[in-house]
């Protein structure tokens, strides 16, 4: 299972803050043993992307808010440099 399939399960509001560890741990248990299921640390709890992590945990709403905040910060810095 990929992070994007988890996003498809709860696309609007996500799975909730801090849910990455639990969701990925349950996905790891469903893997067959030949795919290294049960090996400690096989599936990382970090999606290696802030945007993907926000989308997974807070959904499209949280991602839009995060990107708006980042855009506002960049706009403010660029405006102050003029």
C-alpha positions as CSV (number, residue, x, y, z in Angstrom):
1,X,0.0,0.0,0.0
2,X,1.3,3.4,-0.8
3,X,0.8,6.8,0.9
4,X,-1.4,7.9,-2.0
5,X,-3.8,4.9,-1.4
6,X,-4.1,6.1,2.2
7,X,-4.8,9.6,1.0
8,X,-7.6,8.2,-1.2
9,X,-9.2,6.7,1.9
10,X,-9.7,10.2,3.6
11,X,-8.9,12.8,0.9
12,X,-10.7,15.9,2.4
13,X,-9.7,16.0,6.0
14,X,-7.0,13.3,6.1
15,X,-6.5,10.7,8.8
16,X,-5.6,13.1,11.7
17,X,-2.4,14.5,13.1
18,X,0.1,11.8,14.1
19,X,-1.8,9.0,12.4
20,X,1.0,8.1,10.0
21,X,2.7,5.6,12.4
22,X,-0.4,3.6,13.1
23,X,-1.7,3.5,9.5
24,X,1.6,2.4,8.1
25,X,2.2,-0.2,10.9
26,X,-1.2,-1.8,10.1
27,X,-0.3,-1.8,6.4
28,X,3.0,-3.5,7.2
29,X,1.2,-6.3,9.0
30,X,-0.8,-7.0,5.9
31,X,2.2,-7.6,3.7
32,X,3.2,-11.2,2.9
33,X,6.4,-12.4,4.8
34,X,8.4,-12.6,1.5
35,X,8.1,-8.8,1.3
36,X,9.9,-8.5,4.6
37,X,6.7,-7.9,6.6
38,X,7.5,-8.0,10.3
39,X,11.1,-6.8,9.8
40,X,11.6,-3.9,12.2
41,X,11.9,-0.6,10.4
42,X,10.9,-2.1,7.0
43,X,8.3,0.6,6.4
44,X,9.3,4.1,7.4
45,X,6.8,6.3,9.2
46,X,8.2,9.3,7.4
47,X,6.9,9.9,3.9
48,X,10.0,12.0,3.1
49,X,8.0,14.9,2.0
50,X,6.2,17.6,4.1
51,X,3.6,18.1,1.4
52,X,2.8,14.3,1.3
53,X,2.8,14.1,5.1
54,X,0.4,17.0,5.4
55,X,-1.8,15.6,2.7
56,X,-1.9,12.2,4.4
57,X,-2.6,13.5,7.9
58,X,-4.7,16.7,7.3
59,X,-6.1,16.0,3.8
60,X,-6.6,18.5,1.0
61,X,-7.9,21.1,3.5
62,X,-4.8,20.9,5.6
63,X,-2.5,20.9,2.5
64,X,-4.3,24.0,1.1
65,X,-3.9,25.8,4.4
66,X,-0.2,24.9,4.6
67,X,0.5,26.0,1.1
68,X,-1.4,29.2,1.7
69,X,0.7,29.9,4.8
70,X,4.0,29.2,2.9
71,X,2.8,31.3,0.0
72,X,1.9,34.2,2.3
73,X,5.3,34.0,4.0
74,X,7.1,34.1,0.7
75,X,4.9,37.0,-0.6
76,X,5.6,38.9,2.7
77,X,9.4,38.4,2.4
78,X,9.5,39.4,-1.3
79,X,7.3,42.4,-0.5
80,X,9.7,43.5,2.3
81,X,12.7,43.2,0.0
82,X,11.3,45.8,-2.5
